[in-house]
Amino acid sequence: MFYINYLQENLGIKKGSLLEEPALIFQRADEKIASERGHSDLAKKMKKAFINSRKEKGALDWVKEAEPRFLYWALIFMKKHKKDIHGALSRPMLIDRPNRVGRKIKTISEKELNDLSLDIKRIREEIENSFIFSEMSNTEVEDVNKLLVEEWLEIESDKRIVKWITDNEIQIEWAWDYLTYQHFFRDRLLRFLAKSDKKQALITGFDLLSENLDKKDLLILNMKRAWSQKKFRDKKSGKKPYSISLTETAKGMLDELADRKGMRINELVETLIREEGERYGFEIKD
């Protein structure tokens, strides 16, 4: 409807005629644009005007200001619910607010959500464009983005995982192995993120689990308990934690090998060391 109104206002086309005979009028519009130099860049101007109309009330301002954690959650959440973003946000998640609007299907632009990228600037553009070029009206874009920000404020208030996952590489590797080994966090986008930043992938994974609070609470409880038990067993058996620096390529290969063999990282590393030791004739003691 925006483009119809824009063409009527800028090409002197009689209002209402585009709706009555759209094919004929669009043909005349093309002829007029081709014959007059002043209208040669009309398509670019029309697209720019449309984008500005989407942004004019500030519904998408949060995208430029959001921290990476918010952006990673929003991107994966939107990809997951691209067919019905409004419906996903209208469900009770953390608390059942009485002012939640009713469920009504709203589709964001799938074309803008096709690529995988971890570049923050690219993610901001991807999120913004998915709303700008969506099928939603401006009012619907405002409603959905308002809900998206509200949802995030609730999710962000849960600091349990952010506080628990420090910069301890051993703990991060263990937690990722624990969660993926038990078939949690198998999402393609999370695994893609984990290749460069496992800590952020863990945090984002738990942020996404806010859709199911009972599952999230139980998983956090079990994971913390398992980590405490691991530290106790390692201390009792004399195992010592080691942290080594690897290139991104080596880390990626290690993750892929562990995934293919169905093993945790520490199990795979120990197996490889033992196999190499046996090849050189080392005496292996359990």
N, C-alpha and C positions, 0 to 999 in steps of 0.2 A: 504493500500500500504506500510505503514511503516513496518508492521510485515512481509510482503513478502520479502522486501529488507533485513530486519534484519536476517531472516532465511537463505536467500541465502548467506549472508556474513559470518554468524557464523557456518553454517553446511556444507559449501562447495557444496551447491546445484547449479546446472547450472542455470544461469540467464535466465529468460524467461520461464523456465519449470513450475514454479508455476502457471503462467497464462494459460499455455497450458493444463496442467493436474493437477489442484489444489488438487483434492481429493487424487490422487495417491501419489503426492509429499508430502502432509501433513502426509500421512500414513508413508512414509519413514522417514520423519522428526521425527515422534513419535517414530519409531523403533530405530532411531539413538540416540535420547535423552535417551531412556530407556536402551540402551546397553552400553552407555559411561558415566562414573561417572562425567566426566568433563562438561557434558551438563545437569546434573540433576537439576540445578537451572536456566536453561536457561529462563524459563517462567518468573521468578522473574526479571532477568536481562533485559529481553526484555521489560517488563512493565515499569521498572525504566527508561530505555533508552527512551521509548516513552514519559513518563511524562517530562523528561528533555528536549526532543526535543520541547515540547509545550511551555516550559518556557524560552528556551535559548535566545530569542530575547527580553525578558522583557515585553511582552504584558500583563502579569498578575501581574506585580510588584505592581500595584496600590492596589491590594486586601490586601496585607500585611500592607500597609501604610494608608489605608482609615480610616476615623473617623467613629464612629457608625452611624451617620446620613446618610452618603453616603452608608454604607453597608445595612441599613434597606431599603432605597429607591431602591438600586440595586437589592436586593433579591426579593422584592415584584414585581418590574418591570419585572424582568426576569421570575418569575413564571407566571405572567400575559401574557407575550409574548413569552413563551418558544417555541411555534411552529414557530415563525417568528421574532426572536429578531432583525435581521438585518433590516427587513422591518419596524419594529416599530421605530428603531433609525434613519432610513433614511428619515422619514417624517419630514417636517418642524414643529418645536415645538415652540421654543421661537423666533427664527429668521430663515429666509430661506437662509442658507448659500449656495453660488454658488458651493462650493467644496464638497457638499454632494454626496456620491456615489449612483448609481442607485439602485433601489429596487431589491433584489435578496434573495430568501428564504434561511435562515440559521437556522438550528435547533440545540438548545443546548440540553444537556442530561437531559431528564425528570426524569430519575432514580435518579439523584443527587439532584433533587429539590422536592422530595416527602415529606420529613419530615419538621415539624415545629419546629424551635428552636430559642430561643432568645439569646443563648450563642454566644458571638462575635467570639470566636475562631471557633466554629462550623459553623457559617455563612461564615467566611472567607474560610473554607475548602469546604463548599457547593458550593459557587460561583466559586471557583477555579476549582473544579472537574467537574462542569457542562460544563466548556469549554474544559478541558483536555480530557474528554471522550465523547465529542460531535462528530457530523458527519462533522464538519467543517475542512477544511485544516488549516495548520499553518498560512498561509497568511490571511485566512478568520477570524481566531481567532484574529489576530492582528488588522484587520480592524474593527471588531465589538467592541473590547475593546477600541480602540481609540475613536470610536463614543460614547461609553458609558461614558468615562471620559469627553469628550467634552460636552456631554449632562448634566452631573452632574455639571460641572463648571458654566454653565448657570443657572441651577436650584438653586445652592448654592448662587448665587449672589442676589437672591431675599430674603431679610432679613425681610420682613414685618411680617410674622407670628412668626419668632424667636424672634423678638423684642416685639411683642404684647403679646405673651404667656409667662408670667413670671413664677415664682415659686408659684404664688398664687393658692392654691389648689381649692379655691371656683371658680375662673375664669376657671381653667382647667376642673373641673367637669361640670360647666355650658356649656362651649364650646363643650365638648364631647356630652353632652345630646342634645344640640341644633342641632348639625350636624347629629347625629344618629337618632334623632326624626324626622328629615326632610328627612330621607332615604339617607343621604350622609354618606360616610365612613362606609358602610355596608360590606366592604370587609372582608372576613374571617380572613385573615392574620393581618389586622389592628386591628380587634377586639381581636385577640389573643395577639397582642402586647400591647393593651390597658389594658389587665388584670394586667400587671405588671408596665406599664409606659404610662399613658394616654397622658402626655405631648409629649413624643416622638411619640406616635401614631398620635397625631394631626399634628405635624410637618411633619411626613412622608406622611400623607394623603394629605396635601397641596403640598408637593413635587411631589407626583404622579399626582396631578391635573395640573401640568405644561404641560401635553399632551393637555389640553384644556384651554388655557390662559383666554379666555373670561369667561368661567365658573368659573375659579379660582378667577379672579378679582371681579366678581359679588358676589361670595360667601363670600369673605373677606369683601367686603363693607357691605353686609347685616348682617354678623355676628357682625362686630364692631358696627354697628348701633343698632342692637338688644341688645347688651351688654350695650351700653350707656343708652338705654331706660329702661332696667331692673334696672340698678343702680338708675336711676331717680325715677322709680316707687317704688322701695324698700325704698328709702329715704323718699318719700312722704307718703307711707303707714306705715312707722315705722318699717319695716322689717329690721332685722339685720343679717348680714352674720355670719355664724358659721363654724369653721373648726375643725373637730374631727379626731383623729387618729384611724384607723381601721386595723385589721389584713388583710393579703392578702385574707384569706378565707372569711372573712366578706365582704370585698369589692367585691369579686367575686359574692357572693350571692346577694348583693345589686344590682349589675349590671344586674344579671340574672333576678331578680324579676322585676326590672324596664323594662327590655326588654319584658318580658312575659306580663306585664300589659299594655305595651305601654305608660308608663309614664316617665317623667324626674325624675332624682334622687331626687331633692328637693321636687317635688310633692309627690313622694312615701314616703319619710321620714316623711313629714308633715301628710300624710294620716295615716301612721302607728302610729304616736304619738297621733293623734286625736282619733283613734280607741282604743288605749290603755288607753287614758285619759277617754274616755266615759265608758270603762269597769270598771274603778275605781270610776266613778261617778263625774269626774271633770266637772265643768261648762265650756263649750266651747264657747268662744266668737269669732266671725268673725271680 
